[in-house]
Amino acid sequence: MGSLVSESKTKAIITCKRLPSKINYEMALTINGTKLEVVPSVKLLGLEIDSELSFIPMSRTYVQSCHSESEY
């Protein structure tokens, strides 16, 4: 039986509101021996979630999208 998680598509995000500058993006998180890439933000069901759980990157994307659409 195959794995329920696709190791090649899975990314890791570490959430930390207090000291985001202290996040070690080089840490080794693995699934079935495959090292996961630790990233500062991930997209999940259309929402961009950052390591501070602030949704600021997603908000910026929406604002930029609204500005570009209003120029037409």
Backbone torsions as a table, in degrees:
resi	resn	phi	psi	omega
1	MET	NA	139.2	-178.9
2	GLY	-76.9	168.6	179.1
3	SER	-74.0	146.5	176.7
4	LEU	-80.9	-12.4	-179.1
5	VAL	-117.5	131.6	176.1
6	SER	-86.4	103.1	-177.3
7	GLU	-58.7	-34.1	-177.4
8	SER	-72.0	-24.5	-179.2
9	LYS	-98.7	-12.5	-173.8
10	THR	-82.5	132.9	176.4
11	LYS	-117.8	154.5	177.4
12	ALA	-111.0	141.8	174.7
13	ILE	-130.1	136.8	179.3
14	ILE	-108.7	122.1	-178.9
15	THR	-95.8	132.8	-177.7
16	CYS	-157.3	110.3	-179.4
17	LYS	-84.8	-29.3	-171.9
18	ARG	-82.4	-47.7	-175.9
19	LEU	-132.4	66.7	-177.9
20	PRO	-61.8	-24.7	179.3
21	SER	-71.2	-15.2	-179.0
22	LYS	-90.7	1.4	-179.4
23	ILE	-69.1	129.6	178.4
24	ASN	-94.5	98.9	-178.4
25	TYR	-74.8	-4.3	179.9
26	GLU	-96.0	0.1	-178.0
27	MET	-62.6	153.0	-175.5
28	ALA	-100.2	101.5	171.7
29	LEU	-104.3	130.7	-176.0
30	THR	-129.5	151.9	169.6
31	ILE	-128.4	123.0	-179.2
32	ASN	51.2	37.9	178.0
33	GLY	82.4	-2.5	178.9
34	THR	-96.3	124.7	-179.6
35	LYS	-72.7	130.2	178.7
36	LEU	-87.9	145.8	175.4
37	GLU	-79.7	126.2	176.5
38	VAL	-91.6	122.1	-174.4
39	VAL	-122.1	156.2	180.0
40	PRO	-76.0	-19.7	176.7
41	SER	-153.6	154.4	178.4
42	VAL	-134.9	157.7	174.6
43	LYS	-105.8	127.3	-178.7
44	LEU	-135.2	116.0	-179.2
45	LEU	52.3	39.4	176.6
46	GLY	86.6	-6.0	177.9
47	LEU	-101.6	134.0	175.6
48	GLU	-93.7	120.5	-177.3
49	ILE	-112.0	126.7	178.8
50	ASP	-102.4	172.4	-174.0
51	SER	-66.8	-16.4	177.5
52	GLU	-98.8	2.4	-177.4
53	LEU	53.9	38.4	-175.4
54	SER	-97.2	-19.1	-176.9
55	PHE	62.1	13.7	179.0
56	ILE	-63.6	-45.7	179.0
57	PRO	-58.7	-39.2	179.3
58	MET	-66.9	-40.0	178.9
59	SER	-62.6	-42.2	178.5
60	ARG	-61.9	-41.8	179.7
61	THR	-60.9	-44.6	179.4
62	TYR	-65.1	-41.4	179.6
63	VAL	-63.5	-45.4	178.1
64	GLN	-60.9	-40.5	179.6
65	SER	-64.1	-41.8	179.0
66	CYS	-65.4	-39.9	179.2
67	HIS	-65.4	-42.5	-178.1
68	SER	-68.4	-34.3	178.7
69	GLU	-72.7	-31.9	-177.8
70	SER	-76.0	-12.6	179.4
71	GLU	-78.5	-13.0	-178.0
72	TYR	-86.3	NA	NA
